[in-house]
Every structure is written in C-alpha cells, then in structure tokens.
C-alpha cells in the first residue's frame, strides 16, 4: 500500500476507535469495511480484533484518551531509549 493510502487507511480507522460511543464505533467500522474492502487482509485483521476495540467503550472518553496518550508516550520513550543506546555504544 502506498504511503498516502496508508495514511488515509489510518485516518479512516481512527474514526472507529475515536468515536464517542459504541454505536458510533459500530457504524464507523461498517463504513471503514466498505471503504477498504479492496484490502481484504487488512480489513479481516480488524474484523477479528474489533471486539478488543469495543471493550474500550466500557470506559469513558477521558479514560480512553489517557490510554491512547500513554501508548504514545511509551512508544516515544522506547524510541528515545534506542537512540540513547546507539549513541552510548559508539
């Protein structure tokens, strides 16, 4: 998948997990599946894992935002540690 298409794919799926309610998520996921049906492998991965995304809606929007932020911070810290490790070993 070309880079621009990957970006559109990601933005499209953000509408699923960033939806304000489970009902909106379900609707957004149906739209996502229709929009990206030309990539059945990618859609199938999310089809199998959507129950995990749906579980996030057991928590409020503020809690979900913290969860997403925490993952971003952990990702940044992991990348930062790799850079530090490389520069120390030189």
Kinemage of the C-alpha trace (Angstrom):
@kinemage 1
@onewidth
@group {chain A} dominant
@subgroup {mainchain}
@vectorlist {calphas} color= white
{ca unk a 1} P 0.000 0.000 0.000
{ca unk a 2} L 1.500 3.403 -0.953
{ca unk a 3} L 2.306 5.815 1.884
{ca unk a 4} L -0.563 8.223 1.101
{ca unk a 5} L -3.021 5.342 1.103
{ca unk a 6} L -1.679 4.049 4.425
{ca unk a 7} L -2.257 7.493 5.907
{ca unk a 8} L -5.862 7.517 4.626
{ca unk a 9} L -6.376 3.972 5.949
{ca unk a 10} L -5.127 5.019 9.385
{ca unk a 11} L -7.257 8.161 9.438
{ca unk a 12} L -10.272 6.107 8.445
{ca unk a 13} L -9.736 3.672 11.305
{ca unk a 14} L -9.208 6.485 13.812
{ca unk a 15} L -12.875 7.290 13.268
{ca unk a 16} L -13.634 3.812 14.604
{ca unk a 17} L -11.655 3.850 17.837
{ca unk a 18} L -12.008 7.588 18.385
{ca unk a 19} L -15.803 7.557 18.178
{ca unk a 20} L -17.683 8.951 21.173
{ca unk a 21} L -19.900 5.881 21.631
{ca unk a 22} L -20.049 2.178 20.854
{ca unk a 23} L -22.978 2.783 18.486
{ca unk a 24} L -20.950 5.349 16.529
{ca unk a 25} L -17.983 2.970 16.507
{ca unk a 26} L -20.081 0.184 15.041
{ca unk a 27} L -21.331 2.499 12.308
{ca unk a 28} L -17.824 3.841 11.613
{ca unk a 29} L -16.476 0.296 11.391
{ca unk a 30} L -19.096 -0.641 8.787
{ca unk a 31} L -18.087 2.432 6.755
{ca unk a 32} L -14.423 1.500 7.197
{ca unk a 33} L -15.065 -2.047 5.918
{ca unk a 34} L -16.920 -0.750 2.848
{ca unk a 35} L -14.255 1.856 2.110
{ca unk a 36} L -11.338 -0.580 2.358
{ca unk a 37} L -12.843 -3.824 1.021
{ca unk a 38} L -10.215 -3.836 -1.755
{ca unk a 39} L -7.747 -4.824 1.011
{ca unk a 40} L -9.476 -7.878 2.482
{ca unk a 41} L -6.446 -8.951 4.522
{ca unk a 42} L -6.192 -5.611 6.299
{ca unk a 43} L -9.938 -5.434 6.904
{ca unk a 44} L -10.009 -9.025 8.153
{ca unk a 45} L -7.369 -8.290 10.797
{ca unk a 46} L -9.566 -5.524 12.211
{ca unk a 47} L -12.717 -7.608 11.813
{ca unk a 48} L -11.175 -10.278 14.049
{ca unk a 49} L -9.909 -7.728 16.573
{ca unk a 50} L -12.777 -5.236 16.742
{ca unk a 51} L -14.106 -6.886 19.948
{ca unk a 52} L -10.932 -5.660 21.664
{ca unk a 53} L -11.544 -2.117 20.434
{ca unk a 54} L -15.184 -2.331 21.531
{ca unk a 55} L -14.064 -3.159 25.079
{ca unk a 56} L -12.503 0.300 25.332
{ca unk a 57} L -16.005 1.758 25.348
{ca unk a 58} L -16.561 0.278 28.803
{ca unk a 59} L -14.514 3.314 29.886
{ca unk a 60} L -15.362 6.986 29.458
{ca unk a 61} L -13.895 9.208 26.772
{ca unk a 62} L -11.449 10.830 29.219
{ca unk a 63} L -10.090 7.430 30.335
{ca unk a 64} L -9.714 6.273 26.728
{ca unk a 65} L -7.794 9.446 25.889
{ca unk a 66} L -5.366 8.726 28.724
{ca unk a 67} L -4.939 5.152 27.465
{ca unk a 68} L -4.085 6.358 23.961
{ca unk a 69} L -1.771 9.046 25.309
{ca unk a 70} L 0.027 6.517 27.499
{ca unk a 71} L 0.684 4.298 24.482
{ca unk a 72} L 2.095 7.259 22.554
{ca unk a 73} L 4.350 8.195 25.479
{ca unk a 74} L 5.552 4.607 25.852
{ca unk a 75} L 6.309 4.471 22.126
{ca unk a 76} L 8.259 7.719 22.315
{ca unk a 77} L 10.216 6.536 25.346
{ca unk a 78} L 11.073 3.258 23.612
{ca unk a 79} L 12.373 5.121 20.552
{ca unk a 80} L 14.284 7.535 22.766
{ca unk a 81} L 15.988 4.652 24.634
{ca unk a 82} L 17.093 3.119 21.305
{ca unk a 83} L 18.699 6.394 20.213
{ca unk a 84} L 20.438 6.803 23.581
{ca unk a 85} L 21.671 3.202 23.494
{ca unk a 86} L 23.131 3.653 19.999
{ca unk a 87} L 24.920 6.886 20.887
{ca unk a 88} L 26.368 5.407 24.102
{ca unk a 89} L 27.700 2.339 22.297
{ca unk a 90} L 29.600 4.463 19.688
